[in-house]
Amino acid sequence: MIIDTHTHFYDPTRPQGIPWPSENEAWLYRSVLPEHHRALAAPEGVTGTVVVEASAWLEDNQWILDLAIDEPWIVGFVGHVDPNRPEFKADIDRFAANELFRGIRCGGGYFADITAGSFLGDMQHLLARDLQLDVLMGPDLLGQVAELAHRLPDLRIVINHCGSVEIGDGELDPVWLEAIAKTAEHAQVYMKVSAVMEKSTSYPGPEDLDFYRPMLDAMWQAFGEDRLIYGSNWPVSDCAGGFKAATDIVKAFFAEKGEEAAEKYFWKNAKAAYKWIERN
């Protein structure tokens, strides 16, 4: 079993169109729906997906939930609901009435000052609803993730895309190394080892595991086998390499860690972090 915890679905042919991606991004601007992901991912052993955001439009949360009604391929959804608004809690309660709604994702802007506005209270509401938080930011703000985890130690937090590190021919970013060690001190913080080939400083990314090994080793050392999670970031990941090539890299790395560690990475840890829904 493999659960891909990071896909994006959208359809520019909808009457209302889409706010993202733009028509200028020709490689992305097309209908991207569950059947398209399944055609690529099922041959690699993927059995379902947790979708992350459709767009910043509030009603696109409902669009994904409606899409999932007849799509058992979708086992969870991490929505886009902006904090620091009076309507935040009501919006969360509305979407959380659907069991597939598993949390939200926030960008780094909210982490410049986590005490600003109602952010901490809004995160407390996620916790009260047994929802989780995905975070997308660079190494310079990851320390604030550790601060949020300190203040709300029971909130499940998933760092997206390897903490947005870059990897090339030089040393790994020391700011990133320090930040992931700091966040990993908190038991409810997970690292999503996703968009791996996108971490290359040049595209297409190399298809050789050894190129990414220093980055993967660092995350393994920090988070261990119980808090690393698989995700593809498809279709955005197409910019750096093919779905199969990216999946083969992490399959090879975790195969070296043993069958139990691989199972944890590919689905068990995602179950703990997202509490995704098993569907027939």
C-alpha positions in Angstrom: 0.0 0.0 0.0 1.2 3.5 -0.9 -0.7 6.7 -0.1 0.4 9.7 -2.0 -0.1 12.6 0.5 0.5 15.4 -1.9 -1.5 15.9 -5.1 -3.2 18.9 -6.6 -6.4 18.6 -8.7 -8.1 21.3 -10.7 -10.0 21.8 -13.9 -9.7 25.0 -16.1 -12.8 23.9 -18.1 -15.1 24.7 -15.2 -17.5 27.5 -15.8 -15.8 29.6 -13.1 -12.3 28.7 -14.3 -9.4 28.4 -11.9 -7.2 31.0 -10.1 -4.2 28.7 -10.3 -2.3 27.7 -12.4 -2.3 30.5 -15.0 -2.7 30.0 -18.7 1.0 31.1 -19.0 2.1 27.8 -17.2 1.4 25.6 -20.2 2.8 22.5 -18.6 0.3 22.8 -15.8 -2.7 24.4 -17.4 -4.9 21.4 -18.2 -7.5 19.3 -16.5 -5.8 17.5 -13.6 -8.2 15.1 -12.0 -8.1 11.8 -9.9 -8.2 9.6 -13.0 -5.1 11.3 -14.4 -3.2 10.7 -11.2 -4.4 7.1 -10.9 -3.2 6.3 -14.4 0.4 7.4 -13.4 0.5 6.3 -9.8 -1.3 3.0 -9.6 1.3 1.2 -11.7 3.9 2.4 -9.1 1.8 0.8 -6.3 -0.1 3.9 -5.1 -3.5 3.1 -3.8 -4.9 6.5 -2.9 -4.2 10.1 -2.3 -4.5 13.0 0.2 -5.2 16.1 -1.9 -3.6 19.3 -0.8 -5.5 22.5 -1.7 -7.3 23.3 -4.9 -6.8 27.0 -4.7 -7.1 30.0 -2.5 -10.8 30.3 -3.3 -12.7 29.2 -0.2 -15.4 27.4 -2.3 -12.7 25.3 -4.0 -12.6 23.4 -0.7 -16.1 22.3 -1.4 -15.2 21.5 -5.0 -12.6 19.0 -3.9 -15.0 17.5 -1.3 -17.7 17.1 -4.0 -15.1 15.6 -6.4 -14.3 13.0 -3.8 -17.9 11.8 -3.3 -17.6 9.3 -6.1 -13.8 9.0 -6.1 -12.5 6.5 -3.4 -9.0 7.3 -4.8 -9.2 10.4 -2.6 -8.8 9.3 1.0 -8.3 12.8 2.6 -8.1 16.5 1.8 -5.9 19.2 3.3 -7.8 22.4 2.4 -7.0 26.1 2.1 -8.8 28.2 4.8 -7.0 31.4 5.7 -6.5 32.0 9.5 -6.7 35.4 11.1 -10.2 36.0 10.0 -13.4 36.1 12.2 -15.0 33.5 9.9 -12.1 30.9 10.3 -13.7 28.7 12.9 -17.1 28.6 11.2 -15.4 27.8 7.9 -13.4 25.0 9.5 -16.5 23.6 11.1 -18.4 23.7 7.8 -15.8 21.7 5.9 -14.9 19.4 8.8 -18.4 18.0 8.8 -17.1 15.9 5.9 -14.7 13.3 7.3 -12.4 13.5 4.3 -11.5 17.1 5.4 -8.3 16.4 7.4 -6.8 19.9 7.9 -5.4 22.9 6.2 -2.2 24.2 4.7 -0.6 27.5 5.6 2.3 29.3 4.0 5.3 30.9 5.7 3.7 34.3 5.9 1.8 33.3 9.0 5.0 32.2 10.7 6.7 35.6 10.6 4.8 36.2 13.9 2.6 33.3 15.1 1.3 35.5 17.9 -0.3 38.0 15.4 -4.0 38.2 15.1 -6.1 35.1 15.9 -3.5 32.6 14.5 -2.8 30.7 17.7 -6.5 30.5 18.6 -7.3 29.4 15.1 -4.6 26.6 15.4 -6.1 25.6 18.7 -9.5 25.2 16.9 -7.8 22.8 14.4 -6.6 20.8 17.3 -10.0 20.8 19.0 -11.5 19.4 15.8 -8.7 16.7 15.6 -7.4 18.3 12.4 -3.8 18.8 11.3 -1.7 21.5 9.8 0.5 21.3 6.7 3.1 24.1 6.5 5.0 25.3 3.4 8.0 27.5 4.0 11.8 27.8 3.6 14.4 27.0 6.2 14.5 30.5 7.6 11.0 30.2 9.1 11.1 26.5 10.2 12.1 27.6 13.7 8.7 29.1 14.1 7.2 25.8 13.4 9.0 24.5 16.4 7.7 27.4 18.4 4.1 26.5 17.4 4.7 22.9 18.2 6.0 24.0 21.6 2.8 26.1 22.3 0.4 23.4 20.9 2.2 20.1 21.5 -0.7 18.0 20.4 -1.3 19.7 17.1 -0.1 17.4 14.3 2.1 19.4 11.9 3.4 18.2 8.5 6.3 20.1 7.0 5.9 20.1 3.2 8.5 19.3 0.5 11.5 18.5 2.6 11.4 21.9 4.2 12.1 23.6 0.9 15.8 22.9 1.0 17.8 23.0 -2.3 20.5 20.4 -3.1 23.3 20.8 -5.7 27.0 20.0 -5.7 27.8 21.8 -2.4 27.0 21.3 1.3 23.5 21.2 2.6 22.1 24.5 3.9 23.3 24.7 7.6 20.2 26.8 8.4 18.0 24.0 7.1 20.0 21.3 9.0 19.6 23.3 12.3 15.9 24.0 11.6 14.9 20.4 10.9 16.8 19.2 14.0 14.9 21.8 16.1 11.5 20.9 14.7 12.1 17.2 15.0 12.4 17.6 18.8 8.6 17.9 18.8 6.9 14.5 18.6 3.9 15.7 16.6 5.9 17.3 13.8 6.3 15.2 10.6 8.4 15.8 7.5 6.9 15.1 4.1 9.6 13.8 1.9 7.9 15.1 -1.2 8.8 17.0 -4.4 12.2 15.3 -4.1 13.5 15.9 -7.6 12.3 19.5 -7.3 14.9 20.1 -4.7 17.6 19.9 -7.3 19.1 23.3 -8.1 18.8 22.5 -11.8 16.1 20.9 -13.9 15.4 18.2 -14.8 16.6 16.8 -11.5 19.0 13.8 -11.6 17.4 10.4 -11.4 20.2 9.0 -9.3 19.4 8.3 -5.6 23.0 9.2 -4.5 22.4 12.8 -5.6 19.6 13.2 -3.1 21.1 10.9 -0.4 22.7 13.7 1.7 19.3 15.4 2.0 17.4 12.1 2.6 20.0 11.0 5.2 19.7 14.3 7.1 15.9 13.9 7.3 16.2 10.3 8.3 18.6 11.2 11.1 16.3 14.0 12.4 12.9 12.5 12.1 13.6 8.7 12.1 11.3 6.1 10.6 8.1 7.1 12.4 7.8 10.7 11.1 8.7 10.7 7.5 5.8 10.7 5.0 5.6 10.1 1.2 4.1 12.6 -1.2 4.7 13.4 -4.9 3.5 17.0 -5.4 2.1 15.9 -8.7 1.5 17.5 -11.2 3.8 20.3 -10.1 6.6 17.7 -9.8 6.5 17.2 -13.6 8.7 20.3 -13.8 11.7 18.4 -12.4 11.1 14.9 -13.6 8.7 12.1 -14.2 6.4 10.5 -11.6 8.0 7.1 -11.9 11.6 8.5 -11.6 10.7 10.5 -8.5 9.0 7.5 -6.9 11.9 5.1 -7.7 14.3 7.4 -5.8 12.4 7.2 -2.5 11.5 3.5 -3.1 15.2 2.8 -3.4 16.2 4.8 -0.3 13.6 3.3 2.0 14.1 -0.2 0.7 17.6 0.1 2.3 15.9 0.9 5.6 13.9 -2.3 5.7 10.4 -3.4 5.0 8.9 -2.0 8.2 10.5 1.5 7.7 9.3 1.5 4.1 5.7 0.7 5.1 5.8 3.5 7.7 7.0 6.0 5.1 4.6 5.0 2.3 1.4 4.9 4.4 1.5 4.2 8.1 3.0 7.5 9.2 0.5 9.3 6.9 -2.3 7.5 8.7 -0.9 8.8 12.1 -0.5 12.3 10.8 -3.6 12.8 8.7 -5.9 10.1 10.0 -6.9 9.6 6.3 -10.1 7.6 5.6 -10.1 4.1 4.3 -12.5 3.8 1.4 -13.6 0.9 -0.7 
